[in-house]
Each structure stands twice: as C-alpha cells, then as structure tokens.
Amino acid sequence: MPFPDSARVSLQPSQNSTPPELPVRYYLDHFNEFLGVIEDRYTHVLEPTHASFIDDFRHLNGDAQCLYVRMLNRRGRLFDSRRFKYPEIDDIPAQLIRLRESGFSRSVAQDDLKQWFELITRDALLDLISHQCSPGSFRRSWSKSALVEFAQGNVSFKHPSMAPAKEPYVVQTRCEQIGYLLFLYFGKFESGLSRFTLRDLGVVKTSSFKKTFEPRFDDKDSAVSTWFYCQKLSDVQSIEPKDYEKVADTIITWPDAVGEQSRLMRQQTIYRLGEQVEKYGNKELAANIYQQSDGWPASERLIRLMYLSGDRDQACTRLERMIDDPSCDEELLFATDFYQRKFHKKRTSRITDILRNGAVINLDECHRDAPEQGAADYFRSHGAQVFHTENRLWKKLFGLLFWEILYKNEASAIYNDFEKRPKDLETGTFYARFNSKIEKILSDLKDSDTTLRTLLSTVTREYGAANSLFRWNSNMMDEIRVFLSNAPSSAVACILRRMAQDYAGNHSGFPDLLVVEQNRLRFIEVKAEGDQLRRNQLKQFVAMEQAGFLVEVNRIEWVVDPEQVYVVVDIETTGRRSASNRITEIAAVKMQHGEVLDRWQSLINPCRSIPRNITDLTGISNEMAADAPVFAEIAEDFRAFTEGAVFVAHNVRFDYSFIGDEYRRLQQTYQRPTLCSCAQMRKCYPGFKSYSLKNLCEKFEISLESHHRAMCDAEAAAELLTLINQKRTVQN
C-alpha cells in the first residue's frame, strides 16, 4: 500500500519544524480553558468549597491569577518567592499579598518545617542551627539530609531567627480543591496543566475524530469516592514502614466505594499497601490488609499467605468459593491451578507445564538481544510467512473494524480533547451500547474479501488520525490480509467480541508471532531462558484456544548455528560520536563455515569536512571522499548485502550505531542481530591486557597492513570471528 512512512502517527515534533511561539500568558489561557470545561461539564459533582475556589479565582486580578497558575505548574507546594522571575507579571510582591488575602497561599507554618528545611540551602540551614544550638551538638561537615534530621528535633519554629529566614517563602493552599478539579478533568492524580502546553507546542496530539464530550462522572457520590481512593493510592506509595500498621488500622474507616471506577481503585490501593507491607516482612499484617479487598490480585496473595502460614483448610475453602464465583479470568486461572497443585497433588503449575512442553527452537546465541526476531527469522528460513504481531494485530483489527462506531458515531463520547480512547471502552459499555452493530460487523467476517475491502477503505480514508488503539504504518494491511485470509472467521469474531465486551481486560497478552505455513495458521509465544509466562498471557492463550486458534509456546535454546551467515563490518568516520559525525568508508566481509563468501566496500561522501587528525589516522582525505557516493546512494545495496546475516564488528556498538543513524536520517530502519568480536574474544580467550584489534592481530599473527582502512580491519575481524566460532562450537 502506498502510504509514506512519514505519515505515521508520532508524538515527537519534526526535527526540521520550528516550535510555535506561545502567547506571553499562555498558561493562564490554559487554566481558563480548563476551568471552562469544569464549569461546563462538572458543576453537578462540585462541593461548595470547589465552587468557591473557582469564584475566588475569577475575582483575582490578571497578574495575581498568573502568579497562582505559575505556582500551580511548579513542582511542590512550598516556594522561595525570590525565585519568581516572571516579566509578564507586574509587582510580584503585591500579587503575593493578594493571593494570601484570597486564601490561595500562606506563610510557612510549623507543619511545613521538614519540607522547608529540605528546600532552603545547606548554608541557610546551618545558619539557623547555629543560632539555636550549641556548637558541640552538631557538625558543620554533616550532609544536608543529616542536618535536616537534626534541625527537625532541635530548631524551634518560634525562635526569633526564624521570622526573617522564612519570610520570603510561600506555601500554596487550597490544594485539595484544585486537586479535585484536576482529577475530574484528567481522571487521575495530576499536579498541573503541562499537557496543554505540550499540545500547543505540537508535541502531544489531541483527538481529531468526531465526538461529543461527556463528564467523567454522572453523580457526585461516585466522583468523590473515586477521588478519595485516588488520593489514598497516591499516599500509599510514600508511606514509611513505621506507619504501615497505623494506616492498616484506618482501612475499616474508609468509605464504601461508589461506582465501578472507585471499586477498582479501592482494590488497587489495598493491594499496593499489602504488597509493600509484605515486602517489608510483616506477612500477618499483609494478610489482614488483603482481606479488606474483594478482588484479584489481593485475593491471590491472601490465599498464598494463608497456605504458607498453615491455615490450609481456610485457603481450600476460599479457593473453592473463588472457582465457583471468580471475580475475573485471572482469578479463576490462579484458583484452579493452585487448587490442583496444593490439594490434588499436581506437582507443577499449568504455566510450568506449558513452558516445559513447548517446542524447542535452536537459535544462534547472537539473537540473545532479540529472541522474537531470531525466532521469526528461523520460521521464515523454513518457508513460513511470519509477522511479529503481539498485541498490535488485534488492536489494529479491532480499531479498524469498529472505527465508524468508535470515532464517527454521534453517540461516541470522550471526556476531553486529550482522551483518544472513547468513553465506552473505558467504562466497559461499548458492547452493550452497540451490540447489534458490533454483531453485524462480526458476522460479516465470514466474507474475508468484503471485510478486507472495508478495512482498506478505512485505512485509506483515516490514515494518520490520532487514536489510542494503534499506530498507523505503511504496511499495516499486509499482516491483516494474511491473517483474515487464513484464520477461521468464527475464532476471529470470538476474540474481537471479548475485546468489545471488556477492552481493558482483553486488549493485551497476545502471543508474539503469527506464523502461516501451507495455509496453516498458528500463534507462537517465544520464551528464552529465564522468561516467564505471565498470568494475563495464559488467560489470553486459553481464550484463543477455546475460540479455535492454534497457540503454541516455543522455547529458545542458544547454540552456535553452523549454517549461520555472518557479515563482518568495519567503518571509518569523521569522529567518534554518531549523532554529530558521519561515515567515510564501509567494508563488509560475508562469511559462512569460516569461509569468505563475498566482499563489499565503498568510500562514502560524509557531506562535511574530514578533520586533519582523522585523515592522518585513516588516510581518507576530503579529496578522496568528494567523488564518493553519499550514504543514500549505497543504502539499499548495503542493506541487501547484509540481509539474513549476523552483523559482526569489533566493538559492534560503534559501527552498528553509526549505520543505524545513517538509515534513520533517510527515515528508514536498519535491524540486524549483532555480535561483538571484541566482547567474544574476551569471553573465549581471556587473559590479555588489551583486546584492541591491533593487539589481537599481533597475538594471533593476523595481517593488519592497512590498519584504520575499512576492508583491512573487516578482514582482520573476520579472522577473529573464525577463532571465536571454533571456541564457541567446542564450548557448546
């Protein structure tokens, strides 16, 4: 399909574009835009204190409003006002007074001392301590953190020396009110409006599809409840171990969760607290915390702790109850597996069984950094069509098939311009709301040709439109076409239906590869040594098998493949750093079975001056490079020469990064498995003081007559590769 790579959706601005110039008071415009949305969509969930916050802000003059928003967008809540350098704000001291009078800020108080001690300079803190404490009670050489700890117990807030020291500092107030308003807008704990700035700079794209805006919450109770647990979840991350028990005692006083979003956040908060307590070693307290949750994964941790503590009857009872009425698929899988192993003498888990029974693929160990790509190349070498799909295939297919419902339907809604996932997918109501339309699309999958034409039309029409489900790319229809042409339509419909019914719970965990051989389609999860099969992956595999797909787990075993083809590369450059320098020469030697199959070499015009010291080192002058091709002219030839081979170089990161950057400048990618002859020589032949190419050639009597010319160095590294593979073959 003729879609340019440059059309791909990106969150990064073009390197050649000039960032737009923002208005002087852009941040105040953003805040007023934000408040406008709150007033338009959320008045029904505001408490009087939130409404008064908005009203009080509206009554501030423009300069005081600007100063407040500036503080809001700074890190923390306590500031040194002497650092407020905003030329667009007149008379900053006067605006500080107005903010204090209106309740938007205050002076440093007793409860702020620890934070204030951490904020002021070390010298200022020492000065305070010196005024209040005897010289022998502390040491001036102490670290800042030690001085803060000492000051907390020994520096009095009421001492006369404190007043002038804390006078320039200001504390932002009404944080709960603004926090709640930001939560309503963004749906999570947020501290400022930086996303608005990134939007105006073109760094973050906002949704561009047809939609209506709806509030995040329909009633005040669910909004307040979710905000409560949002704050609790944030607080849990910073609790100190000494306070665990105290916090655990408060759980029974927490209000009931109102609404599904609040319920899920309560479960997550309890689980995170229990997890931290368990890591700290207090398993009994952790179990008590987990008991306050009615869902997974806290339920799993509770049963495991019960079993470990010897309370096996209670663990068994809970497992049986869980199997009869699981809260989710993951919980059912855990309960069934644990019950079989612990109470029916099954020795291994289902996950372990799957991993042990998986077919073994022998791959050359050069693929260690990219085992999925190595497996894909392995299957391709045996005549299969292979696509690295993972979650991307299913997300693309889901988004394209239901595009009209998701993004073109008048009933589709989002919470704000920054949301790219329609509200119905967030809340789990997508299938219920559009049941008949979804089922019609799923039924039409039986005619793959018609479905493919529909998808192609959508891609052609909507290419590049911002969305949260998938990224556009120029060959995205290739894998979809192969997939739909070979997959049973009923199986495809079954998985897509699960995603429509619960997108949040079913959009991930899919296998790595789609492999098609002789019209036989299968999905393969690739697991290298040490890799684990996650619970959500197991859940997805079970669902796919039940739908009618063939799903396999293949284990990788690392070997030295005697048939492997290698291309030993050496480059010369204008300097050491690839970001600011360019290639002047490339040479490559293709090898198999220790024999040279072919050679490739070219000078490269770097399109910049070659430094004198580089010419002295390599012998490559500006005059020599002037008539040489630029990299773009040899890019396809070099790509073809190295296709299907392992990229080998002495200090491979250097050569590979330079070549990769050259392709990126052409808006192309270049990926090959790599092997470093320097690192492998260290491993296979330990004990040398130096593993430079020159020193190794001397040690092993390898010719290096034109050192720092690409072909000479590449041929020398190729001989080192032969020595390496001889050792690796023996070791394997």
N, C-alpha and C positions, 0 to 999 in steps of 0.2 A: 504494500500500500504506500502511496507516495506522500507520506507525512514527514515533514522535515524534523530532524532531531531537535532543532531549535524551538519547535512548538511545544516541547514537553513542559508540563507544569513545573514551576520552580519557585521556591521560597527565597531564592537568592537574587538580588538585583544584578543586572548585566554589568560585567566589569567595564564595559565601554560607556555605560549610561551615566549621566550626571544626576545625582540625587536632587529631587525637587527642593526648592527653598521654602521653608515653612514660615508662616506669619510670625511676627515677633511674640505674640501671646497665644501661640498655637495650643499650649497646654490648657489655657482657660477655655478655649473653644472646645477642646476635648471634654473637659469637665462639664461644661454646659450641655454638650451633646449627650453625655452620659446621664446627667440629671433629667434631661428631657425625656429620655427613654423610661427612667424610673417613674416620673410623673405621669407618663402616658400609659404605662402598662402595669404598674405595681402599686398604685395607691391602695388597692384592696388588701394588701398584705403588710402595710406600714403601721407601726405603732405610733402614737402621738409624738414620742421622742424623735422618731425618724422624720416625721413631717416638720417638726420644729427645726431640726437640723437644716433641712432644705430651705425653709423660710428664713432662718437666720443668715444662711449663706447668701441668699438673694439680697438681703438688706445690707451686706457689706459693700463698701465702695470697690471699684475695679482693682485698685492696687492691693487692697487687703485680700481680695479674692485670689489674685495672682500669687501672693505670698503664701496663702494657705495651700493652694494646689502645688506650688513648688515644694512645700514641706511634705505634702502627701506623697509626692513622687520620689522623695529622697528615702534612703534606707534608714530604717529605725524610726523612733518616735521622739528622741531627745537630740537636740541640735545646738551647736555653737553658732549663735546668731551673727557673730563676727565674720563667719564664712558665707553669709548670704550676700552674694555679689551679683545682683540682677539689675542691669542698667535700665531695663524697661519698667522697673518699679520705682516710683518716687517715694523718697523719705521712708526707707525701710523701718527705722526705729518707730516712727509714728504708726506704721501698719502693724507692727508687733503689739503696740499698745491696744489698737483696735481689736486685734484677734484675741487678746487676753480679756478685754472688756466684753466681748461677744461669746466667750466660753470656748473658743477654738484652740486656745493654748493657755499655758500657765507656767509659773516658775518651777524650778526644781524643788521637789518635796523629799521628805525623809525616805519614802519608799523607793525613790529614784537613785539613792546613793550608789548602789553597786553599779548600775548602768552608767551613772555619771563618772564614777571613779575609772571605769574602763574607757570612757570617752576622752577624758582630759589627758594631756600629755604626761609622760612619766615625770618630767621636771616639775610640773604643776602639782602632781600628786605628792611628790617628795616635799615640796614646799609646805603643803597642808599638813603632812605628817610631822614635819619639823616644828611647826608652830604649836602642835598639840601634844607631842610625845617626846619623852626624854631621849637623848642621843643614843643611849645604850640599849634601847628597846627594839631597835630596828637597824638594818644595814643599808647604806645607800647603794650598795652593789647588788641588792636584790633585783630579781626580774620584775617586770611590770605586773605580772599576774600575782607574784608573791606580795608585792606592795599593795595591790587591790585587796587581797585577802586580809592583810594586816590592817588596812585602813577601815575595813568593814567593822572590825571589832574594837578599834581604838580611836577613831576620829569621830568627834561629836558634831552632829548636824547644827547644834545651837552655838557652837564656838564662834566668837567674833570674826575669826579669819575666814569663815565660810561665806559670809554675805557677799563680799566683793568678788570672791572666786566664782561663785555660782550665778552671779547677776547676769552675765551675758548669755546664759543658757536658757533655752526654751523647750517646753515639752508640749507636743501635740496632744490635744484632748479630743473627746467625743469619738474615740477610735471605734467603739462598739457600733455606733450609728453608721459611720462611713463604711466600716467593715461589712455590716449587714447589707447596705446598698450595693457595694461592690459584689457581694455574694449573689444577690438577686440577679445582677447583670451577667456575671461570668459563670455562676453555678459552682464556684469553688472559692477557696481562700485566696484572695488577691489583695495586693498592697498598693496598687497604683494603676495608672492608665497608659503604661508604656506601649501596649498593643495598638492604641490609637496612633501613637507616633510612628511606629513601625509600618502601620497601614499607610499613612500619609507619605512616608518615605519610599513606599513601593516594595518594602521588604516582606511584608505579610499581605497576602491576597485575601480579600473578603469574598463572601459568596456572591456569585453573579447570576444565579438562576432565579426563575420566577417563584415568588414565595409570599407568604403572609407572615407577620410577626405575631407571636403569641407569648403570653407571660410564662415563666418557668414554673410557676405555682398557681393553682386555681384558688387556694384558700390560705388564710393567714396561719392556721394551725400547722399545716404541712411545711410551710416556708420557715416558720420559727423553729419547728422541730428539727428540720434538716440543718438549719444554721447552727443550732445548738450542737449537733453531732459533728458538724464540720469543724467547729472550734475545738471540740473535745479531741477529734482526730489529730488536729494540729498540735494541741497541747501534749498529747501522748508521746509525740516524737522527742520532746525535750524534758521529760520527767527524769529526775535523778533517782538512782536506785534507792536512796534513803526514803523517798516519798512513795514508793510503789504501794506499800500496804495502806497508807493513808488514802491514796487515790482509789485503790480497790474497794475500800470501805464505802466510798461515795457512790458506787455503781447502782446500788439499790435505790438511791435517791434520784437517779437520772429519770427524766420524764419518759413516758411511753413514746415510741417512735410513731409518727403520724405520716402515713403515706409510704409507698414503696421505696422512694429515694432515701427517706430518713431511716427506714428499717435497714437497708443495705449499708448505710453509713454507720449506723449503730453497731451492726455486726462486725464491720471492718475495724471500728475503733476498739471494740472489746478484744478482737483477735490480735491486733497490734500490741495492745497493752499486755495481754497474756504472753505473747511471743517475747516481748522484752523481759518480762519477769522470769520466764522460763530460761532464757539465755543467761540471766543473772544467777540462776541456780535454784531459785525458790519454786520447785515444781508443785508443791502443795498449794501455794498461793495462786500459781498459774492455773491449776485445775479449777480452783474456786472462781477465778475470773472467767474461764472458758464456759463454765456452767451458766453464766448470765446471758450467753448467746444462744439463739435457737437455729443457727445455721452453720454451714460449712464455710471456712475450714476450721473454725473453733471446735466444732463437733468432732472432727477427726483428732485434733490434738488432745481433747478431753479423754477420748476412749483410749488413745495410746498411753496417756499418763495413768489412767485407771488400771490398765493391764500391767504396766510396769510396777505400779505400787502394790499389786497383788489382789486388787479388787476385781477379779475376773468375772464373777457372776454378774456384777453390775455392768461391766463392759459388754458381756454377752447379751444381756437384756437390751441395752441401748443399741447394739448392733442389729439385733432382730427387729427392733422398732424402726430403726433407720432404713433397713432393707424394705420393710413394709410401706414406709412413707418417707422416701428421701426428699430432701429439700432441693436437690439438683442432681444432675447426672454424675458429677464428680463425687458427690457424697455416696451415691449408690455404688459406684465402682469401688471406692475405698471400702465401704462396709462389706460388700460381697467378697472382696479379695481378702480382707483382714479376717473375716469370719471363717473362711475356708482354711486359712493358714493356721490360725490360733486355736480353732475349736473343732476342726476336722482333719488335723494332722497333715495338711498340704504343706510341703516343705518350702516352696518358693512362691513368690508373688506372681501375678499374671504378667506384670511388666517384665520381671526377670525371665519368665518363660518365653515371652515374645522375643526378647533380646537374644536369649540363648538359642532359640530355634530359627533365628534369622539366617538367611543365606549369607555366605561369606564372599566378599569381593577382595581379591588380592590387588592392591594398588602400590605403585612405586611410592616410596616414602617422600618423594618430592611434593606430593599432593597433601602433606600434613596440614598446611595452612588453609587448604580449600578442599576438604574431602568430598563435599557435594559436587563440586565441579569435576573432581577426579572421577567420581562415580559416573557422572553424566558422560564424560569422555569415554569411559570404559564401555558403557552401553552403546554409544554411537559407533565405537570401533567394531561392535558386533552387529551392526546394521540397523539399529533401532533409531526411531525418532525420539528425541529427548528434550523436555522443557523443564527448566528449573522453576517450578510453579509455587510451591509452598502455599501461603495464604493468598498470593496475588491473583492467581487464576480465578478462584472463587469470588473474590471481591470484585474483580473486573466484570465477571459474568453477571454477578448479582446487580452491580450498579448499572450496567448497560441494558440488561433485560428490563429492569424496573425503572429506567431513567424517567420516563414520562410520568409515572406515578410519584416518584421521589422528588423530582425537580421541576416538573412542568404542570403539576396539578394544582388547581386553585386551593385545594384543601391541604396541600403540603405547607408545613409551617416550621419556622426556626425561631430561636429566642432572640438573636441579634445578628448583625452583619458578620460577626467573626465566626459564627457557627456554620459549618459546612455539612454537618450531618443532620438531616431532617428530624424534627422533634419525635416523630412516630418511631424512628429507630432507637432513639434514646429511651423512650418510655416503654418500648415493647408492644406498642399498639398498632404497628404497621400492618400486620396480617389481619387483625380484627377489623380494622377500618376499611381495608381494600381487598377483602377476601375474594370477591368474585373476579375482580380484575387480575389479581395475582394468579388465581387458579386457571384463568383463561390463558395467560402467558405460559404457565407451566404445562398446560395441556398441548399448546402449540409446539412444544419442544419435540413432539413426535415427528414433525416435519422439519428436519435439520436444515434443509436448503432454505426454506422460508425464514426460519429463525436467523440463519446466518445473514440473509439479505437485510433483515430488520436491524440486526446488530451493526452491520456495515453502514447502514444509513445513519444510525445514531452516532457512530464514531465520526463519520464524515461531517455531520451537522454540528456536533457538540465538541469536537476535538479541542482540548485545552481548557475547557470550562472547569473552574475550581470546584473541587468536591473532596470529601474526606474519606472516600472509599478506596480510591486507587489513583495511581499516576498514569497519565497518558504516555504512550511511546509509539514510535512509528511502525513497529511490527506486532502490535498487541493482538491483532486479529489472527496471526499465524497459529499460535497455540490454541486459541479458542476454536478455530476452524478444525484443527486436527482433533481436538477433544470432542466436540459435538458430533463429528463425523464417525467417531469410533465408540463413544460412550452410550450405554443404554439410557434412553431418554427418561425412563421411569426413575432410574437411580439419580440422574442429574436433578430431576424435579424434587425428589425426596430431600436432598441436601439443601437445595435452594429454599424449599418450604421451611425447613428447620431454621435457616438463617432469617427468613421473613418473620417467623414466629418469635424468635429471640435472637436478634442480631448480636447483641452484646455478648451473649453466651456461646455463640456458634460461628463467629467470623474468624477464628484462629485455630491453630493446632493441626492444620492440614499437612500431609506428607510433603517432602522436599521435591520429589521428581515425578513428572508424568512421563511414562515410557510406553511407546507403541511399537510393537513388533508383529508383523504379519497380521495386521488388523486386530491384534490383541492388546487391550489397554490395561495398564496397571499403574498404581501409585506406589512409590517407594520412599520410605523414610531411611535416610542414611545416618548410621551411627558409627562414629570412630571410637577408638579405645578411650574409655573414661566418660563417654557421652551417656546421658540418662534419658529415658523415655518419660516425659512429663505426663502428669495426670490428664491435662486437657488434651494432649495428643492421643492418649489412649481412648478417651471419650470420643474424639473425632474419628479414630480408626474404627471403633466399634460401630459408630453410626454409619460410616461409609460401607463397611462390610454388610450390615443389615440392609442398606439401600441396594446393594448388588454390585459394588465395586470390588475389585481385587486389590487388596492393600498388603504390602509386604514391608518388613524391616530388614534391611541389608546391613551387615556388619563389615567394617573395613579392617583388613589385616594388612599391615605395612610390610612390603617386600622390596627387593631390588628386581625390577622387571627387566629380564634380559633383552626383551624386544623394544624397550623404550628408546625413542629417538630424542637426542639432545641437540640443542643449538648453543654453542659456546660463543658468547658475545663479548666484545670489548669496544669501548667508545673513547674518543678523545673529545675534550670540551674546552670552552673558553675560561672555565673556572670551576670551583668545587660545588657550588650550590645551584640546583636545577631551577629554582624559581627565578634566578636572576642571570643565568648563563645558558649557553646553547651548545649543541653538539657540533663538532667539526669533522668527525670521522667515525664511521661504524664499520666493524668487520664481524663476521659470524662464520663459525665452522660447524657444519651439521655432522653428527656422529651417531652411529649405532653399532653395537657389538664391539666397541673400541676402535672402529674403523671410520675414517673420514668419508662421508658420502658426497659432500658438496661444500663450496665456499661462497661467501657473498661479501662484497666490500664496496664502500663508496666514501669519498670525501663529501662533506656537507657544507654548504654555504651558511654560516651562522647568522647572517644578516646583521652583523655587528663586528666591531674591530676585535682582532685577536691580540690579547696583551703580549708584550715582548717576552715576558718570562715564560708564557705558555709556548710561544714559538721556539724559544730556546730549549724547552723541555721536550716538545713533541716533533719539532722540525716542520710543523704545519704553519705556513705564513698566510697573511692576508691575500697575497698574490695567488697562492695555490688554491685558496678557497673561493676566490672571486668567481671563477668559471664553473664551480661545482654546483650541483643541483641543491635547491633548498629542500628541507625535510619533506615538505608536502609532495614533492615530485617522486620521492622514493618510498613514501609511507606504505603504499599498497604492495609494492614489491617486497619490502622487508616483512610486512605482515604475512604475506603468502609464504615466504621462506621459513618463517618460524612457526607456521601453523602446525598444530598437533605435536609440538616438541616441548621439551622442558627447557626453560630459559636459564642458562648457566653463565655465571660470571664470577670473577674474583672480586669479592665484596659486592655481591649482586645488588644490594640496595641502591648503590650509586648508579650503576648502568641502567637498572630497571626503572628507577625514578626519573632519570633524565628522559628515557624513551617514552615513558608514560606521560610526562608533561608535554612532550612534543605532540603526541596524539591528542591530548586534551586541548592544546591550542588550535587543533583542527576540528574541535568539537567531536572527537571520536574517543572510544575507549580501547585500551590495549591490555589484555589479560592473558597471562601465561603462568603455569606453575613454575616456580623458581627453585634453584639450587645454588648455594654459595660454595664455590670451590675452596675459598679461604676457610670458612667455618667447617667444611667437611674434612679438610686436611688437618685441622686442629683435632678433630674427633678421631680420625683414622690413623693419624701419625702424630701423636702427642710428643711433647718434649723439646721442640725447637724454640729458640728465643724469639724468632721472628717468622711470621707466616706471610710476609710480603711475597709478591710474585717473583721478584728478583732473587730473594733469598732461597725460596723453594726450588727455583730453577737451578741455582748453584748446587743445592743439596742433592738433587736428583739428576744432575747433568743434562738439563733440558736447554736447548738452544734459545737464546734471547738476544739476538744480534741487534735488533732494532727496537729496543725497549721504548715504550710510550708511542709506538705506532700500532694502530688497532689490530691489524692482521697478525703481526708478530706476537702480540700479547694474547690474542684469542687462540692462536695455535699452541702457545705455551700452556694456557689454561686448559686447553683440550687434552694435552698430555697428562696434566694433573688429574683431570676427570677420569682418565683411564686408570690411573693409580688408585683413585678413590673407589671406583666401582669394583676393582679387583678386591680391595679390602672389604667393601660392603657386602659383596657376594659371599665371601668366606664367613663373615660375621652372621649373615642371615642363614 
